[in-house]
Amino acid sequence: MKNLTLVNTDQKIISENYPYGFREKTTKTDYLEFDFKKGFRHCSVTINPKTGIENKPKKSTYYNMIILGTDENQHCKSFVLDFNGSKSIQRVIDFLQVPENFALFTERQIEYFYMMLLAYSKVNAQAQVSYCGTEWEKLKPYYEKPIKIMVQAVNTKGKENLFSQIVFDWVAIEDLKVPNFQPFRVVEYGTLTEMRAKL
């Protein structure tokens, strides 16, 4: 994201003299589509210089978060974030707590981010219990306050920036992982006949 000038999610980026085929140039428009159930996708449309008619838009797959920006050459670039895992969760929090970044999104989109953070934080905690051997009662105190803030944030309907109040102690959470824990270890081998005989 270095050297990118970010634009609001409802703003279009229009590039003139965009290469079209081998020799021709055209106008290209980049923009975002947002769906509350699916997330964001990067869309672009060019104009056929021979007819002056817009071509069919090209659309990416959906992502949790996409931001568009322009580089030093005024070329459109996209920046993607997701919520999967502690590092990704913290990256989103760090990005959105900055007022200038928060302002790039609509209230509906901010509400979506709060809900995604809430959902993925719960998934992250459950994954640590299931796959890292952490006892939920020990892990629970480290998630209670951040989740409480997220619930409050969802209730603001995206009007308030509460991201700086969502604080996780990732070091302490990481320390609760059981070393060399093997959730998928096979404890006993045997044929089906042998196993039935033991029943």
N, C-alpha and C positions, 0 to 999 in steps of 0.2 A: 504494500500500500504506500510505499515511499514515493514521493514526488507526484502523488495523485491528488487532483483537486476533486473532492467528492461532491456529488450533486444530490438534491432531494429526490426521494424515490418516485415522486410524481412529475419529475422534470425529464424532458427528452433531450438527448444529445444529438445534434445534427452535424454531420460531417460532410463538407463539400469536397469535390474532386476525389471521391473515393474510387479506387480502382474497380473497373467493371470489365471483365474479360481481359483480353491481351492489351488493348489500346485505349479503350474508352474510359471515361470518368463519369461518376454519377453522384447523387446525394444519398447518404445513408442516415437513417434515424434509429438510434438505440433507445430502448425504454424498458421499464420493468412491469411485469404483471404480478399482482398479489392476490392470493386466495387464502382466506383465513384457515381453511382446512388443509391446504397443500403447501403454502409458503410462497416463495418468490421464484420467478424465472426471468431470465434475460431474453429479451426479444429484439429483433432488428429487422428493418425493412429497407429495401433499396428501390430506386426508381429505374425502370428500363429506359435508358437514354434514347432508344430508337422510337419508343411509343409515348414516353412521358407518363406511363401508367405504373403504379406501384406493383412490385412483385409480391408474391405470397410471403408473409412474415416468417422469419426463422425463429424458432423458440427452443430454448434449452429445457432440460428437465428441471423439476422444482427442487429448490434448496431451502434450508431453514432461514437463511439470510443472504441477500446479495445487495451490494452497494455498487453503484456505477460511479465512475469518475473519468477525468481526462488526464493524460500524461502531458509532459512538456511539449509534445508535438500535437497536442489537442486531439489525440486518438482516444477512442473510448476503451476503457478497461473495466473489468468487473472484479470485485473482491468478495469472496465467499467465506461465511462463517457457519459453523454448526454447533450443536449443543451436546455432542456425544462424548462423554468423559469429562473428568475434572478439569483438565487443561483447557478444553474447549469451552466449558461453562465459565471458567474464570476469564477467558479471552473475550467472551461476549459481555460479561459484566464490566470489564475494564474499558471496553470500547464504548458501551452505551452510557456509562456514567459521565462521560465527557459531554458537556452541554451542547457543543457544536455538532457532535455525532447524534445525540439524542434528537436534535431538531431536524435531522435529515428525514425522519420517519413520521408517518401519520399517527394519530392517536390509536387508531384501530391496529396498526402494525406494532406499536409499542405494547398494546394489550396482548397481542399474539406472542411477542417475545417473553413477556412475563409468564404467560401460560406455558410456553415451551420450557422455560427455565424451571418452572415448578415441576412439570412432568419429568424432565430429564434428570433433575436433582434426585427425585424419588427413585428413578430407575438406577441412577448411579449408586445410591445407598444400597438398594436391593442387590445390585451386582456385587458389591463389596462383601455383603453378607453371604451370598451364594457361592461366589467364586474365589473369595480371598479369606474365608473363614472367620470374619469379624463377627463378634456377638452384637446383635442389634441394640441391646441395652447399653452397651459401651459406645456405640456409634451414634445413637439417637440424640444425645445432647449437642453434638456438633452440627446437626441438621435442623433441630427444632427452631432456633431463632431465624436463620436464613429463610426457612420455609414460611415462617410466620410473616416475615416481611414481604415475601413473594405474594402471599394471599392478600395482604393489604394492598400491594401494588396492583394486582389484578383488579381489585375493587375500585381503583381510581380510573379504570377504563382508559388507561394510557395517557392520562392528563398530567401525571406527576412523575418526575425522575427520581426513583428510589433505588436505583442500581448501586449507588455508593454505600447504601445501608445493607446490601446483601453481601455479607462477609462470611467466608468459609475459612476455617483453619485447616488448610489442605495438608500441612505437615503433620499435625496431630492425627488427622484422618488416615493418612498414609501409614503412620506408625502403628495403627490398629490392625493392619493386615498381618495375617499369620504367615510367617516365613515358610516357604516350600509347601504351602497348602495345595493339595491335589484333589479338586472336587470330583474329578472323573476317574479316580483310581479304582481299578477292579480289585475288590478285596479277596474274592474267592473264585477260582476257576472250577469248572466241572461240567459233565455232560448233563443233558436234561434228565436222563434216567437217574443219575446219581443225585441230582437235586430233588427229584420227586421222592427218592428213597428216604431222604432226610426229613421229609414232611410228615 
